[in-house]
């Protein structure tokens, strides 16, 4: 089964309040994200949520509880990105084959919610 990986903070958890601790996920989900995840799963993809929060059990349990409390069904929660056909992340630059533009892209980068 093909896998789609979602970052947690800033993609599922709206992260409007910023970092408050490994086990504090105080903000609501991004509008429409649950519908999008479920559509991807119905289309036959395996959905994995990743977060550095999951590096220890406290953070892992917080992410699992958040998904459960917001009724967001996924196939797995992990600390590290597994092999996937695509990664959905709010802090990524899509490499376009032109390494000469990377420094400019890094220095001008802003996540979608800033």
Residue, then its C-alpha position, 0 to 999 in steps of 0.5 A: x500500500x502506498x504511504x502518505x506522511x503528514x507532519x503533525x504540528x502546523x499541518x494537522x494541529x494548527x499550532x497557532x500558539x506555538x511550542x508549549x511542551x512535548x505533551x501540550x497540543x492546545x490548538x484546534x485542527x487545521x480547518x478541513x484537514x480531517x476530511x482531506x486525510x479521510x479522502x486520502x485513506x478512502x483512495x487507498x493510501x496508508x496515512x502516517x502522522x510523524x512528529x518530533x514530539x513522538x521521540x518519547x512516550x509523553x509526546x507520542x501519547x499526546x499526539x495519539x490522544x489529540x487525533x483520537x479526541x478530534x476523531x482523526x483516523x490515521x494508520x500510524x503515528x511515528x517519530x521518524x518519517x517512513x518511506x512514502x510517496x509524498x510528505x506533507x509538511x508546513x516547513x518544507x521546501x520542495x526541491x526543484x532540481x536547482x540547488x543554486x536557488x536553495x539558499x535564497x529559498x531558505x532565507x525567505x521561507x515562511x510557513x503557510x500560517x505566518 
